[in-house]
Amino acid sequence: MQPMNAAIASFLAHAKIEVPLVCGAMYPCSNPELVAAVSEAGGIGIIQPIALTFVHKHDFREGLRLIKRLTSKPVGINVIVEKSAKVYEDRMKAWVDVALEEGVRFFVTSLGDPKWVVEKAHAVGGVVYHDVTERKWAEKALASGVDGLIAVNNRAGGHAGTRSPEDLLVQLGDLGVPLLAAGGVGNEADFKALLDMGYAGVQLGTRFIATPECRAHADYKNAIVGARDTDIVLTDKISGVPVAVIATPYILKTGTKAGPLARLLLRGRKTKHYMRMFYSVRAIFQLRDASLHGVTYKDYFQAGKSVEGIEAVEPAGDIVRRFAAAAGFQQEVVS
Ligand SMILES: Cc1cc2nc3c(=O)[nH]c(=O)nc-3n(C[C@H](O)[C@H](O)[C@H](O)COP(=O)(O)O)c2cc1C
């Protein structure tokens, strides 16, 4: 066992887990079986409420109860608090209340002001970690009372950041709360390197799509296993802000830039919220179809540069145990 630094110990205590590894929320890929498998192996799986209900067709509370039947260990939930997702706000608040009733105590917030989530979570002893890409967002989230930060770097899947993991650690390392890294981790060497660098834990996404537990189509999983980091491109055609995707023939054919009218409307003070809303509603359908139906659906396979380290589809629990062993958190590896 390596000696554990105080930041890692503090994150493990917050999340009540054994391995400082988070399977981050993924729309549309976070199905209950995947979330539960990561938690059961000692990390923590994060529920994505829209994926749970809209893509995987579970009533929210029943979905949580299914996860609880699969594992008795802690799971977390992702709360997107962005203003342009206002249409979801009441729904999100209701979901958070149900999650608290069902015993969820770990929250990962992204994109807006996490204050209301902090208030609800802290009232019952829960904790909130906020996704950030810059110091100014980190300071705002800390002013709203978050307990930890997740530094989303320029290698991440989903909405990638712009800075390297090293740069983010320098920018955010002195803020006095546990700092997790998100982005670019495909294998155990990447995982260990970020912990050795000083991060308190690592949030992964893409690596867990290529697992039997994830219900994504085999075409999507095979595309991840076959891709190199140079195959990952950023497109703003999905949500109006850059999203990391595999450069499939469809992406290469249609390009990665929003059209001139969309760009203009996305910049306008009054129009940008409507444009973002339009993009997010459209994206919800496109990403679901690409994930569930594969390449015949010409759409988008979201993935980060962590594809470089991903060489096979393998069970989520094996991944957690192998990464944990490599970083000195567990001696045994289940093959
Ligand atoms: C397909 C996909 C969907 C994602 N969806 C979300 C999401 O709904 N909410 C969120 O906060 N992060 C989302 N993310 C980001 C992940 O939670 C995680 O931070 C990121 O995947 C880490 O980078 P990696 O893919 O290189 O491991 C998504 C990532 C991917 C790959």
The ligand as a MOL file (V3000), in Angstrom:
LIG
                    3D

  0  0  0     0  0            999 V3000
M  V30 BEGIN CTAB
M  V30 COUNTS 31 33 0 0 0
M  V30 BEGIN ATOM
M  V30 1 C -20.5830 10.0860 -23.3700 0
M  V30 2 C -20.3160 11.0610 -22.2730 0
M  V30 3 C -21.3840 11.7300 -21.6900 0
M  V30 4 C -21.1720 12.6120 -20.6250 0
M  V30 5 N -22.2580 13.2080 -20.0230 0
M  V30 6 C -22.0760 13.9810 -18.9210 0
M  V30 7 C -23.1970 14.4940 -18.2180 0
M  V30 8 O -24.3440 14.2570 -18.5650 0
M  V30 9 N -22.9600 15.2690 -17.1160 0
M  V30 10 C -21.6860 15.5500 -16.6920 0
M  V30 11 O -21.5270 16.2620 -15.6940 0
M  V30 12 N -20.6000 15.0460 -17.3340 0
M  V30 13 C -20.7700 14.2640 -18.4210 0
M  V30 14 N -19.6760 13.7000 -19.0470 0
M  V30 15 C -18.3210 13.8860 -18.4620 0
M  V30 16 C -17.9300 12.6870 -17.5540 0
M  V30 17 O -18.7260 12.6480 -16.3900 0
M  V30 18 C -16.4240 12.7350 -17.1790 0
M  V30 19 O -16.1240 13.9220 -16.4880 0
M  V30 20 C -15.5200 12.6500 -18.4120 0
M  V30 21 O -15.9940 11.6370 -19.2620 0
M  V30 22 C -14.0800 12.3250 -18.0470 0
M  V30 23 O -13.3050 12.2200 -19.2040 0
M  V30 24 P -12.9560 10.8050 -19.9180 0
M  V30 25 O -14.1310 10.5050 -20.7780 0
M  V30 26 O -11.7310 11.1040 -20.6940 0
M  V30 27 O -12.7440 9.7820 -18.8630 0
M  V30 28 C -19.8630 12.8500 -20.1500 0
M  V30 29 C -18.7850 12.1790 -20.7600 0
M  V30 30 C -18.9970 11.2920 -21.8040 0
M  V30 31 C -17.8220 10.5630 -22.4080 0
M  V30 END ATOM
M  V30 BEGIN BOND
M  V30 1 1 1 2
M  V30 2 1 2 3
M  V30 3 2 2 30
M  V30 4 2 3 4
M  V30 5 1 4 5
M  V30 6 1 4 28
M  V30 7 2 5 6
M  V30 8 1 6 7
M  V30 9 1 6 13
M  V30 10 2 7 8
M  V30 11 1 7 9
M  V30 12 1 9 10
M  V30 13 2 10 11
M  V30 14 1 10 12
M  V30 15 2 12 13
M  V30 16 1 13 14
M  V30 17 1 14 15
M  V30 18 1 14 28
M  V30 19 1 15 16
M  V30 20 1 16 17
M  V30 21 1 16 18
M  V30 22 1 18 19
M  V30 23 1 18 20
M  V30 24 1 20 21
M  V30 25 1 20 22
M  V30 26 1 22 23
M  V30 27 1 23 24
M  V30 28 2 24 25
M  V30 29 1 24 26
M  V30 30 1 24 27
M  V30 31 2 28 29
M  V30 32 1 29 30
M  V30 33 1 30 31
M  V30 END BOND
M  V30 END CTAB
M  END
